[in-house]
């Protein structure tokens, strides 16, 4: 007997085929996202094999139209791993970045990839970064929300007055809390208590953010325009500029006594805070201030209070750079590819940027850089 028709019952909802995103390939044939992740990994490894891989992945990313992703990855890596003894890397990286950008702007991209000087600059930069002494990134102490009230502040022992603070603090434009916190930071530096110094730095940034939230974006902590940024209200970085000015005065005092000799490196940290390197996020700029604190705290205790040279043997470096051009040569012979940055990500950033620009004032540049960073990180995660 024929069985009656029994319809199949679907219990898990309609079946929808998952649309697979196309794989973006580099010139050498890697999945572009894997290439970026691999470069991140090998930069943290040691030895000739790791250096060779770093050069290979760098050449492939750059020759695949990914120079901007590559240079941002390098900057991000340095901020996450730079050792205090190697702070000269920021001076070096700033110079090399500018030189490479000049090449990219002046020539057709394919000509750039074949340019010997460009290849040498990239190779040297990769070798320097990959062989740097490393340490973990700066860890910011937690600042409990209950510390942002007058009762808690009154329970904190007042730090001794500092000449550096008195030179910078303006009673006509700066609130007393700035003087209080700056003295706390410098006293902690003198006591070699980095965690305490960073606590007060973060506390001040959090307090400024809290005050702004309560006053429709306006901070009442200072009316001084140390940043030079004009507008209807003080820029959100003004509190940071106050602390930077205090730390600069403290550094000058140490330098006069011969306790620190990192003038160019310290000045570069100040320059980066001021926006000399447009690729930095606001968080990375805050880390520049943290590095300044580390300098005036740790370096005076060193036997030789100066940064170590990045290239210890110029002859060996020169030979390594000359041999490194082969990593570019093996990529250039491959067929050209479209830029590895997917158009949907670029268009998404443009759309977000259009939304941000509406009503934007002094923060527009910061918003653009933040969106560009989001694009790079989203590309890596895809």
BALOBA-1460 file (C-alpha; in Angstrom, 3 decimals):
// residues 382
<rec num="1" residu="x" x="0.000" y="0.000" z="0.000"/>
<rec num="2" residu="x" x="1.312" y="3.391" z="-0.923"/>
<rec num="3" residu="x" x="2.329" y="5.512" z="2.056"/>
<rec num="4" residu="x" x="0.497" y="8.807" z="2.459"/>
<rec num="5" residu="x" x="2.406" y="11.937" z="1.618"/>
<rec num="6" residu="x" x="4.157" y="13.390" z="4.644"/>
<rec num="7" residu="x" x="5.644" y="16.835" z="4.175"/>
<rec num="8" residu="x" x="9.085" y="17.388" z="5.676"/>
<rec num="9" residu="x" x="8.966" y="19.607" z="8.709"/>
<rec num="10" residu="x" x="11.728" y="22.204" z="8.811"/>
<rec num="11" residu="x" x="12.580" y="22.951" z="12.415"/>
<rec num="12" residu="x" x="15.552" y="25.248" z="12.051"/>
<rec num="13" residu="x" x="14.091" y="28.028" z="9.922"/>
<rec num="14" residu="x" x="14.772" y="28.738" z="6.268"/>
<rec num="15" residu="x" x="18.131" y="27.644" z="4.969"/>
<rec num="16" residu="x" x="20.117" y="30.625" z="3.847"/>
<rec num="17" residu="x" x="23.365" y="30.065" z="2.114"/>
<rec num="18" residu="x" x="26.110" y="32.097" z="3.711"/>
<rec num="19" residu="x" x="27.636" y="34.425" z="1.201"/>
<rec num="20" residu="x" x="31.379" y="33.974" z="1.195"/>
<rec num="21" residu="x" x="33.387" y="37.128" z="0.884"/>
<rec num="22" residu="x" x="35.934" y="37.041" z="-1.910"/>
<rec num="23" residu="x" x="39.512" y="36.536" z="-0.809"/>
<rec num="24" residu="x" x="41.689" y="39.560" z="-1.460"/>
<rec num="25" residu="x" x="45.044" y="38.318" z="-2.704"/>
<rec num="26" residu="x" x="48.405" y="40.017" z="-2.456"/>
<rec num="27" residu="x" x="50.767" y="40.121" z="-5.382"/>
<rec num="28" residu="x" x="52.566" y="37.019" z="-4.121"/>
<rec num="29" residu="x" x="49.257" y="35.166" z="-3.719"/>
<rec num="30" residu="x" x="48.574" y="35.345" z="0.011"/>
<rec num="31" residu="x" x="45.227" y="36.156" z="1.527"/>
<rec num="32" residu="x" x="45.913" y="39.821" z="2.296"/>
<rec num="33" residu="x" x="44.539" y="39.526" z="5.819"/>
<rec num="34" residu="x" x="46.798" y="36.551" z="6.538"/>
<rec num="35" residu="x" x="49.756" y="38.503" z="5.186"/>
<rec num="36" residu="x" x="49.094" y="41.375" z="7.597"/>
<rec num="37" residu="x" x="48.671" y="39.024" z="10.551"/>
<rec num="38" residu="x" x="51.829" y="37.122" z="9.617"/>
<rec num="39" residu="x" x="53.839" y="40.340" z="9.526"/>
<rec num="40" residu="x" x="52.498" y="41.270" z="12.957"/>
<rec num="41" residu="x" x="53.632" y="37.896" z="14.282"/>
<rec num="42" residu="x" x="57.147" y="37.810" z="12.816"/>
<rec num="43" residu="x" x="57.958" y="41.340" z="13.970"/>
<rec num="44" residu="x" x="57.794" y="39.964" z="17.517"/>
<rec num="45" residu="x" x="60.131" y="37.070" z="16.726"/>
<rec num="46" residu="x" x="63.928" y="36.973" z="16.736"/>
<rec num="47" residu="x" x="66.546" y="35.561" z="14.403"/>
<rec num="48" residu="x" x="67.501" y="35.743" z="10.713"/>
<rec num="49" residu="x" x="64.542" y="33.627" z="9.589"/>
<rec num="50" residu="x" x="62.059" y="35.972" z="11.258"/>
<rec num="51" residu="x" x="63.790" y="39.012" z="9.768"/>
<rec num="52" residu="x" x="63.623" y="37.447" z="6.311"/>
<rec num="53" residu="x" x="59.910" y="36.764" z="6.690"/>
<rec num="54" residu="x" x="59.301" y="40.325" z="7.897"/>
<rec num="55" residu="x" x="61.071" y="41.676" z="4.805"/>
<rec num="56" residu="x" x="59.128" y="39.321" z="2.526"/>
<rec num="57" residu="x" x="55.694" y="40.180" z="3.937"/>
<rec num="58" residu="x" x="56.534" y="43.896" z="3.965"/>
<rec num="59" residu="x" x="57.579" y="43.893" z="0.313"/>
<rec num="60" residu="x" x="54.448" y="41.947" z="-0.644"/>
<rec num="61" residu="x" x="52.077" y="44.271" z="1.223"/>
<rec num="62" residu="x" x="53.677" y="47.416" z="-0.159"/>
<rec num="63" residu="x" x="53.839" y="46.156" z="-3.756"/>
<rec num="64" residu="x" x="50.178" y="45.129" z="-3.482"/>
<rec num="65" residu="x" x="49.095" y="48.723" z="-2.877"/>
<rec num="66" residu="x" x="49.127" y="48.419" z="0.895"/>
<rec num="67" residu="x" x="51.756" y="51.013" z="1.846"/>
<rec num="68" residu="x" x="49.346" y="52.854" z="4.162"/>
<rec num="69" residu="x" x="48.334" y="49.648" z="5.946"/>
<rec num="70" residu="x" x="51.993" y="48.636" z="6.263"/>
<rec num="71" residu="x" x="53.257" y="51.941" z="7.686"/>
<rec num="72" residu="x" x="50.361" y="52.115" z="10.163"/>
<rec num="73" residu="x" x="51.102" y="48.561" z="11.262"/>
<rec num="74" residu="x" x="54.755" y="49.526" z="11.858"/>
<rec num="75" residu="x" x="53.799" y="52.562" z="13.951"/>
<rec num="76" residu="x" x="51.275" y="50.527" z="15.935"/>
<rec num="77" residu="x" x="53.822" y="47.773" z="16.596"/>
<rec num="78" residu="x" x="56.435" y="50.249" z="17.840"/>
<rec num="79" residu="x" x="53.983" y="51.828" z="20.282"/>
<rec num="80" residu="x" x="53.070" y="48.404" z="21.644"/>
<rec num="81" residu="x" x="56.612" y="47.091" z="22.072"/>
<rec num="82" residu="x" x="59.147" y="49.948" z="22.256"/>
<rec num="83" residu="x" x="61.682" y="49.678" z="25.077"/>
<rec num="84" residu="x" x="62.670" y="52.790" z="27.005"/>
<rec num="85" residu="x" x="66.297" y="52.311" z="25.926"/>
<rec num="86" residu="x" x="65.177" y="52.465" z="22.275"/>
<rec num="87" residu="x" x="63.124" y="55.670" z="22.303"/>
<rec num="88" residu="x" x="65.267" y="56.926" z="19.449"/>
<rec num="89" residu="x" x="63.071" y="54.741" z="17.244"/>
<rec num="90" residu="x" x="60.486" y="57.534" z="17.192"/>
<rec num="91" residu="x" x="63.015" y="60.022" z="15.779"/>
<rec num="92" residu="x" x="64.138" y="57.452" z="13.227"/>
<rec num="93" residu="x" x="60.628" y="56.321" z="12.299"/>
<rec num="94" residu="x" x="59.423" y="59.885" z="11.825"/>
<rec num="95" residu="x" x="62.298" y="60.606" z="9.420"/>
<rec num="96" residu="x" x="61.930" y="57.359" z="7.471"/>
<rec num="97" residu="x" x="58.155" y="57.728" z="7.171"/>
<rec num="98" residu="x" x="58.552" y="61.204" z="5.673"/>
<rec num="99" residu="x" x="61.184" y="59.944" z="3.202"/>
<rec num="100" residu="x" x="59.033" y="57.015" z="2.077"/>
<rec num="101" residu="x" x="55.993" y="59.263" z="1.687"/>
<rec num="102" residu="x" x="58.029" y="61.566" z="-0.563"/>
<rec num="103" residu="x" x="58.826" y="58.598" z="-2.818"/>
<rec num="104" residu="x" x="55.190" y="57.502" z="-2.953"/>
<rec num="105" residu="x" x="54.003" y="61.019" z="-3.844"/>
<rec num="106" residu="x" x="56.684" y="61.744" z="-6.447"/>
<rec num="107" residu="x" x="56.624" y="58.607" z="-8.602"/>
<rec num="108" residu="x" x="54.237" y="56.198" z="-10.283"/>
<rec num="109" residu="x" x="53.625" y="53.401" z="-7.761"/>
<rec num="110" residu="x" x="55.159" y="50.699" z="-9.929"/>
<rec num="111" residu="x" x="58.253" y="52.867" z="-10.306"/>
<rec num="112" residu="x" x="58.312" y="53.345" z="-6.542"/>
<rec num="113" residu="x" x="58.368" y="49.585" z="-5.973"/>
<rec num="114" residu="x" x="61.347" y="49.265" z="-8.346"/>
<rec num="115" residu="x" x="63.230" y="52.238" z="-6.906"/>
<rec num="116" residu="x" x="66.431" y="51.032" z="-5.209"/>
<rec num="117" residu="x" x="66.511" y="53.821" z="-2.625"/>
<rec num="118" residu="x" x="62.888" y="53.142" z="-1.662"/>
<rec num="119" residu="x" x="63.659" y="49.430" z="-1.287"/>
<rec num="120" residu="x" x="66.701" y="50.198" z="0.863"/>
<rec num="121" residu="x" x="64.736" y="52.562" z="3.119"/>
<rec num="122" residu="x" x="61.960" y="50.023" z="3.651"/>
<rec num="123" residu="x" x="64.391" y="47.167" z="4.283"/>
<rec num="124" residu="x" x="66.447" y="49.120" z="6.814"/>
<rec num="125" residu="x" x="63.302" y="50.224" z="8.634"/>
<rec num="126" residu="x" x="62.001" y="46.648" z="8.860"/>
<rec num="127" residu="x" x="65.345" y="45.313" z="10.119"/>
<rec num="128" residu="x" x="65.646" y="48.077" z="12.730"/>
<rec num="129" residu="x" x="62.096" y="47.567" z="14.025"/>
<rec num="130" residu="x" x="62.310" y="43.770" z="13.999"/>
<rec num="131" residu="x" x="65.585" y="43.732" z="15.972"/>
<rec num="132" residu="x" x="64.605" y="46.342" z="18.599"/>
<rec num="133" residu="x" x="64.734" y="45.421" z="22.285"/>
<rec num="134" residu="x" x="61.114" y="44.814" z="23.252"/>
<rec num="135" residu="x" x="58.927" y="45.220" z="26.297"/>
<rec num="136" residu="x" x="55.204" y="45.073" z="26.969"/>
<rec num="137" residu="x" x="53.104" y="48.108" z="26.128"/>
<rec num="138" residu="x" x="52.314" y="50.683" z="28.775"/>
<rec num="139" residu="x" x="49.729" y="49.470" z="31.278"/>
<rec num="140" residu="x" x="47.459" y="52.200" z="32.563"/>
<rec num="141" residu="x" x="46.329" y="51.849" z="36.203"/>
<rec num="142" residu="x" x="42.616" y="51.647" z="36.856"/>
<rec num="143" residu="x" x="41.044" y="54.849" z="38.137"/>
<rec num="144" residu="x" x="37.916" y="54.124" z="40.220"/>
<rec num="145" residu="x" x="35.016" y="56.462" z="39.552"/>
<rec num="146" residu="x" x="34.709" y="57.225" z="43.271"/>
<rec num="147" residu="x" x="38.060" y="59.057" z="43.128"/>
<rec num="148" residu="x" x="36.380" y="61.858" z="41.182"/>
<rec num="149" residu="x" x="34.820" y="63.633" z="44.145"/>
<rec num="150" residu="x" x="35.958" y="66.304" z="46.559"/>
<rec num="151" residu="x" x="35.825" y="64.008" z="49.598"/>
<rec num="152" residu="x" x="38.323" y="61.573" z="48.128"/>
<rec num="153" residu="x" x="40.620" y="64.360" z="46.929"/>
<rec num="154" residu="x" x="40.696" y="65.903" z="50.389"/>
<rec num="155" residu="x" x="41.931" y="62.582" z="51.771"/>
<rec num="156" residu="x" x="44.965" y="62.588" z="49.443"/>
<rec num="157" residu="x" x="48.169" y="63.884" z="50.958"/>
<rec num="158" residu="x" x="49.351" y="67.011" z="49.184"/>
<rec num="159" residu="x" x="52.618" y="66.609" z="47.250"/>
<rec num="160" residu="x" x="55.449" y="69.076" z="47.664"/>
<rec num="161" residu="x" x="55.515" y="72.065" z="45.350"/>
<rec num="162" residu="x" x="57.594" y="71.770" z="42.177"/>
<rec num="163" residu="x" x="59.400" y="74.601" z="40.401"/>
<rec num="164" residu="x" x="58.431" y="73.044" z="37.061"/>
<rec num="165" residu="x" x="54.744" y="73.268" z="37.958"/>
<rec num="166" residu="x" x="55.046" y="76.829" z="39.233"/>
<rec num="167" residu="x" x="56.637" y="77.900" z="35.942"/>
<rec num="168" residu="x" x="53.725" y="76.553" z="33.894"/>
<rec num="169" residu="x" x="50.632" y="76.905" z="36.070"/>
<rec num="170" residu="x" x="48.730" y="80.124" z="35.439"/>
<rec num="171" residu="x" x="46.423" y="81.124" z="38.331"/>
<rec num="172" residu="x" x="44.404" y="83.322" z="35.980"/>
<rec num="173" residu="x" x="43.541" y="80.527" z="33.535"/>
<rec num="174" residu="x" x="44.296" y="77.172" z="35.201"/>
<rec num="175" residu="x" x="42.256" y="75.657" z="38.022"/>
<rec num="176" residu="x" x="43.959" y="74.554" z="41.247"/>
<rec num="177" residu="x" x="43.309" y="70.896" z="40.436"/>
<rec num="178" residu="x" x="45.831" y="71.097" z="37.574"/>
<rec num="179" residu="x" x="48.510" y="72.326" z="39.958"/>
<rec num="180" residu="x" x="47.576" y="69.646" z="42.496"/>
<rec num="181" residu="x" x="47.754" y="66.787" z="39.978"/>
<rec num="182" residu="x" x="50.948" y="68.023" z="38.285"/>
<rec num="183" residu="x" x="52.719" y="68.136" z="41.659"/>
<rec num="184" residu="x" x="51.463" y="64.614" z="42.388"/>
<rec num="185" residu="x" x="52.883" y="63.362" z="39.076"/>
<rec num="186" residu="x" x="56.316" y="64.942" z="39.547"/>
<rec num="187" residu="x" x="56.548" y="63.774" z="43.155"/>
<rec num="188" residu="x" x="55.727" y="60.226" z="42.028"/>
<rec num="189" residu="x" x="58.455" y="60.497" z="39.366"/>
<rec num="190" residu="x" x="60.937" y="61.639" z="42.004"/>
<rec num="191" residu="x" x="59.946" y="58.671" z="44.164"/>
<rec num="192" residu="x" x="60.333" y="56.358" z="41.115"/>
<rec num="193" residu="x" x="56.697" y="55.349" z="41.446"/>
<rec num="194" residu="x" x="55.659" y="55.051" z="37.800"/>
<rec num="195" residu="x" x="52.309" y="53.438" z="38.556"/>
<rec num="196" residu="x" x="51.342" y="56.360" z="40.790"/>
<rec num="197" residu="x" x="52.477" y="58.915" z="38.197"/>
<rec num="198" residu="x" x="50.450" y="57.198" z="35.469"/>
<rec num="199" residu="x" x="47.478" y="56.934" z="37.819"/>
<rec num="200" residu="x" x="47.381" y="60.700" z="38.251"/>
<rec num="201" residu="x" x="47.870" y="61.289" z="34.532"/>
<rec num="202" residu="x" x="44.931" y="59.030" z="33.707"/>
<rec num="203" residu="x" x="42.913" y="60.521" z="36.561"/>
<rec num="204" residu="x" x="43.342" y="63.972" z="35.042"/>
<rec num="205" residu="x" x="42.301" y="62.828" z="31.562"/>
<rec num="206" residu="x" x="39.252" y="61.078" z="33.049"/>
<rec num="207" residu="x" x="38.371" y="64.133" z="35.130"/>
<rec num="208" residu="x" x="38.591" y="66.407" z="32.101"/>
<rec num="209" residu="x" x="36.344" y="64.008" z="30.172"/>
<rec num="210" residu="x" x="33.848" y="63.941" z="33.062"/>
<rec num="211" residu="x" x="33.762" y="67.720" z="33.322"/>
<rec num="212" residu="x" x="33.228" y="68.035" z="29.578"/>
<rec num="213" residu="x" x="30.326" y="65.595" z="29.697"/>
<rec num="214" residu="x" x="28.679" y="67.693" z="32.397"/>
<rec num="215" residu="x" x="29.253" y="70.984" z="30.573"/>
<rec num="216" residu="x" x="28.232" y="70.140" z="26.996"/>
<rec num="217" residu="x" x="31.776" y="69.581" z="25.760"/>
<rec num="218" residu="x" x="33.383" y="72.498" z="27.580"/>
<rec num="219" residu="x" x="36.125" y="71.882" z="30.153"/>
<rec num="220" residu="x" x="36.415" y="74.265" z="33.074"/>
<rec num="221" residu="x" x="39.862" y="73.013" z="34.119"/>
<rec num="222" residu="x" x="41.718" y="75.534" z="31.962"/>
<rec num="223" residu="x" x="41.002" y="78.360" z="29.558"/>
<rec num="224" residu="x" x="44.619" y="78.590" z="28.402"/>
<rec num="225" residu="x" x="45.097" y="77.791" z="24.696"/>
<rec num="226" residu="x" x="48.549" y="76.214" z="24.978"/>
<rec num="227" residu="x" x="47.801" y="74.087" z="21.909"/>
<rec num="228" residu="x" x="47.405" y="77.168" z="19.729"/>
<rec num="229" residu="x" x="44.079" y="75.761" z="18.505"/>
<rec num="230" residu="x" x="41.496" y="78.506" z="18.193"/>
<rec num="231" residu="x" x="37.765" y="78.013" z="18.423"/>
<rec num="232" residu="x" x="34.689" y="78.827" z="20.423"/>
<rec num="233" residu="x" x="35.810" y="76.482" z="23.202"/>
<rec num="234" residu="x" x="39.186" y="75.084" z="24.372"/>
<rec num="235" residu="x" x="40.368" y="71.968" z="22.545"/>
<rec num="236" residu="x" x="40.052" y="68.647" z="24.380"/>
<rec num="237" residu="x" x="43.848" y="68.329" z="24.419"/>
<rec num="238" residu="x" x="44.514" y="71.497" z="26.471"/>
<rec num="239" residu="x" x="44.885" y="69.580" z="29.742"/>
<rec num="240" residu="x" x="47.449" y="67.346" z="28.046"/>
<rec num="241" residu="x" x="49.352" y="70.395" z="26.811"/>
<rec num="242" residu="x" x="49.558" y="71.652" z="30.396"/>
<rec num="243" residu="x" x="51.097" y="68.377" z="31.615"/>
<rec num="244" residu="x" x="53.474" y="68.240" z="28.631"/>
<rec num="245" residu="x" x="54.694" y="71.752" z="29.453"/>
<rec num="246" residu="x" x="55.285" y="70.722" z="33.081"/>
<rec num="247" residu="x" x="57.184" y="67.574" z="32.067"/>
<rec num="248" residu="x" x="59.285" y="69.607" z="29.620"/>
<rec num="249" residu="x" x="60.320" y="71.954" z="32.446"/>
<rec num="250" residu="x" x="61.141" y="68.968" z="34.659"/>
<rec num="251" residu="x" x="63.243" y="67.472" z="31.859"/>
<rec num="252" residu="x" x="65.147" y="70.747" z="31.374"/>
<rec num="253" residu="x" x="66.039" y="70.774" z="35.067"/>
<rec num="254" residu="x" x="67.352" y="67.197" z="34.914"/>
<rec num="255" residu="x" x="69.293" y="67.968" z="31.725"/>
<rec num="256" residu="x" x="70.984" y="70.995" z="33.312"/>
<rec num="257" residu="x" x="72.232" y="68.707" z="36.065"/>
<rec num="258" residu="x" x="73.500" y="66.163" z="33.530"/>
<rec num="259" residu="x" x="71.067" y="63.499" z="34.702"/>
<rec num="260" residu="x" x="69.485" y="62.870" z="31.308"/>
<rec num="261" residu="x" x="70.703" y="63.137" z="27.711"/>
<rec num="262" residu="x" x="67.720" y="62.256" z="25.548"/>
<rec num="263" residu="x" x="67.000" y="65.728" z="24.182"/>
<rec num="264" residu="x" x="66.075" y="64.758" z="20.626"/>
<rec num="265" residu="x" x="64.019" y="61.771" z="21.752"/>
<rec num="266" residu="x" x="62.101" y="63.800" z="24.347"/>
<rec num="267" residu="x" x="61.449" y="66.565" z="21.828"/>
<rec num="268" residu="x" x="60.102" y="64.002" z="19.357"/>
<rec num="269" residu="x" x="57.639" y="62.774" z="21.981"/>
<rec num="270" residu="x" x="56.466" y="66.369" z="22.391"/>
<rec num="271" residu="x" x="56.218" y="66.767" z="18.613"/>
<rec num="272" residu="x" x="54.112" y="63.619" z="18.295"/>
<rec num="273" residu="x" x="51.784" y="64.841" z="21.038"/>
<rec num="274" residu="x" x="51.421" y="68.090" z="19.111"/>
<rec num="275" residu="x" x="50.368" y="66.163" z="16.003"/>
<rec num="276" residu="x" x="53.542" y="65.968" z="13.906"/>
<rec num="277" residu="x" x="52.651" y="62.369" z="12.988"/>
<rec num="278" residu="x" x="49.066" y="62.463" z="11.735"/>
<rec num="279" residu="x" x="48.607" y="58.683" z="11.891"/>
<rec num="280" residu="x" x="48.617" y="58.573" z="15.683"/>
<rec num="281" residu="x" x="45.379" y="58.067" z="17.559"/>
<rec num="282" residu="x" x="44.553" y="60.219" z="20.569"/>
<rec num="283" residu="x" x="45.330" y="57.234" z="22.798"/>
<rec num="284" residu="x" x="48.804" y="56.927" z="21.269"/>
<rec num="285" residu="x" x="49.363" y="60.640" z="21.837"/>
<rec num="286" residu="x" x="48.502" y="60.102" z="25.488"/>
<rec num="287" residu="x" x="51.058" y="57.287" z="25.536"/>
<rec num="288" residu="x" x="53.650" y="59.823" z="24.340"/>
<rec num="289" residu="x" x="53.062" y="61.701" z="27.604"/>
<rec num="290" residu="x" x="53.416" y="58.425" z="29.499"/>
<rec num="291" residu="x" x="56.795" y="57.878" z="27.794"/>
<rec num="292" residu="x" x="57.855" y="61.366" z="28.929"/>
<rec num="293" residu="x" x="57.034" y="60.335" z="32.494"/>
<rec num="294" residu="x" x="59.113" y="57.170" z="32.076"/>
<rec num="295" residu="x" x="62.054" y="59.228" z="30.810"/>
<rec num="296" residu="x" x="62.197" y="61.650" z="33.731"/>
<rec num="297" residu="x" x="61.601" y="58.795" z="36.191"/>
<rec num="298" residu="x" x="63.902" y="56.024" z="34.966"/>
<rec num="299" residu="x" x="66.659" y="57.543" z="32.822"/>
<rec num="300" residu="x" x="68.337" y="59.644" z="35.585"/>
<rec num="301" residu="x" x="69.070" y="56.348" z="37.374"/>
<rec num="302" residu="x" x="70.968" y="54.864" z="34.419"/>
<rec num="303" residu="x" x="74.746" y="54.710" z="34.363"/>
<rec num="304" residu="x" x="74.623" y="56.270" z="30.883"/>
<rec num="305" residu="x" x="71.416" y="58.370" z="30.802"/>
<rec num="306" residu="x" x="70.991" y="58.287" z="27.028"/>
<rec num="307" residu="x" x="69.169" y="56.255" z="24.390"/>
<rec num="308" residu="x" x="71.021" y="53.386" z="22.761"/>
<rec num="309" residu="x" x="71.880" y="53.600" z="19.043"/>
<rec num="310" residu="x" x="69.415" y="51.756" z="16.824"/>
<rec num="311" residu="x" x="72.086" y="50.583" z="14.390"/>
<rec num="312" residu="x" x="75.022" y="49.214" z="16.354"/>
<rec num="313" residu="x" x="77.100" y="48.103" z="13.342"/>
<rec num="314" residu="x" x="76.533" y="50.250" z="10.218"/>
<rec num="315" residu="x" x="78.663" y="47.919" z="8.070"/>
<rec num="316" residu="x" x="76.580" y="44.863" z="8.909"/>
<rec num="317" residu="x" x="73.370" y="46.845" z="8.401"/>
<rec num="318" residu="x" x="74.534" y="48.142" z="5.018"/>
<rec num="319" residu="x" x="75.317" y="44.617" z="3.831"/>
<rec num="320" residu="x" x="71.955" y="43.319" z="5.065"/>
<rec num="321" residu="x" x="70.090" y="46.147" z="3.321"/>
<rec num="322" residu="x" x="71.890" y="45.540" z="0.022"/>
<rec num="323" residu="x" x="70.914" y="41.875" z="0.136"/>
<rec num="324" residu="x" x="67.314" y="42.663" z="1.066"/>
<rec num="325" residu="x" x="66.368" y="44.046" z="-2.349"/>
<rec num="326" residu="x" x="65.783" y="40.487" z="-3.527"/>
<rec num="327" residu="x" x="62.626" y="40.409" z="-1.424"/>
<rec num="328" residu="x" x="61.217" y="43.204" z="-3.577"/>
<rec num="329" residu="x" x="62.513" y="41.626" z="-6.778"/>
<rec num="330" residu="x" x="60.678" y="38.356" z="-6.149"/>
<rec num="331" residu="x" x="57.422" y="40.298" z="-5.708"/>
<rec num="332" residu="x" x="57.812" y="42.720" z="-8.623"/>
<rec num="333" residu="x" x="58.083" y="39.891" z="-11.178"/>
<rec num="334" residu="x" x="54.583" y="38.772" z="-10.187"/>
<rec num="335" residu="x" x="51.541" y="40.189" z="-11.956"/>
<rec num="336" residu="x" x="50.145" y="43.445" z="-10.641"/>
<rec num="337" residu="x" x="47.027" y="43.348" z="-8.476"/>
<rec num="338" residu="x" x="44.417" y="45.896" z="-7.526"/>
<rec num="339" residu="x" x="44.973" y="47.616" z="-4.199"/>
<rec num="340" residu="x" x="44.530" y="45.094" z="-1.382"/>
<rec num="341" residu="x" x="42.339" y="47.536" z="0.558"/>
<rec num="342" residu="x" x="38.778" y="46.438" z="-0.364"/>
<rec num="343" residu="x" x="36.568" y="49.139" z="-1.883"/>
<rec num="344" residu="x" x="33.723" y="48.341" z="0.490"/>
<rec num="345" residu="x" x="35.920" y="49.310" z="3.428"/>
<rec num="346" residu="x" x="37.040" y="52.515" z="1.747"/>
<rec num="347" residu="x" x="33.443" y="53.422" z="0.878"/>
<rec num="348" residu="x" x="32.314" y="52.595" z="4.398"/>
<rec num="349" residu="x" x="34.898" y="54.960" z="5.837"/>
<rec num="350" residu="x" x="33.810" y="57.683" z="3.405"/>
<rec num="351" residu="x" x="30.195" y="57.238" z="4.507"/>
<rec num="352" residu="x" x="31.116" y="57.410" z="8.182"/>
<rec num="353" residu="x" x="33.332" y="60.390" z="7.523"/>
<rec num="354" residu="x" x="30.449" y="62.249" z="5.879"/>
<rec num="355" residu="x" x="28.324" y="61.647" z="8.959"/>
<rec num="356" residu="x" x="31.070" y="62.844" z="11.282"/>
<rec num="357" residu="x" x="31.823" y="66.027" z="9.372"/>
<rec num="358" residu="x" x="28.305" y="67.345" z="9.925"/>
<rec num="359" residu="x" x="28.654" y="69.772" z="12.815"/>
<rec num="360" residu="x" x="32.331" y="68.894" z="13.324"/>
<rec num="361" residu="x" x="34.783" y="71.572" z="14.323"/>
<rec num="362" residu="x" x="38.231" y="71.145" z="15.872"/>
<rec num="363" residu="x" x="37.894" y="67.352" z="16.167"/>
<rec num="364" residu="x" x="37.464" y="66.740" z="12.415"/>
<rec num="365" residu="x" x="41.102" y="65.756" z="11.824"/>
<rec num="366" residu="x" x="41.084" y="63.413" z="14.796"/>
<rec num="367" residu="x" x="37.842" y="61.857" z="13.533"/>
<rec num="368" residu="x" x="39.348" y="61.245" z="10.109"/>
<rec num="369" residu="x" x="42.408" y="59.535" z="11.586"/>
<rec num="370" residu="x" x="40.236" y="57.450" z="13.892"/>
<rec num="371" residu="x" x="38.125" y="56.292" z="10.953"/>
<rec num="372" residu="x" x="41.226" y="55.423" z="8.953"/>
<rec num="373" residu="x" x="42.509" y="53.354" z="11.878"/>
<rec num="374" residu="x" x="39.125" y="51.626" z="12.054"/>
<rec num="375" residu="x" x="39.393" y="50.769" z="8.371"/>
<rec num="376" residu="x" x="42.819" y="49.187" z="8.828"/>
<rec num="377" residu="x" x="41.785" y="47.187" z="11.888"/>
<rec num="378" residu="x" x="38.554" y="46.026" z="10.252"/>
<rec num="379" residu="x" x="40.555" y="44.930" z="7.229"/>
<rec num="380" residu="x" x="42.834" y="42.864" z="9.467"/>
<rec num="381" residu="x" x="39.883" y="41.233" z="11.251"/>
<rec num="382" residu="x" x="37.972" y="40.311" z="8.084"/>
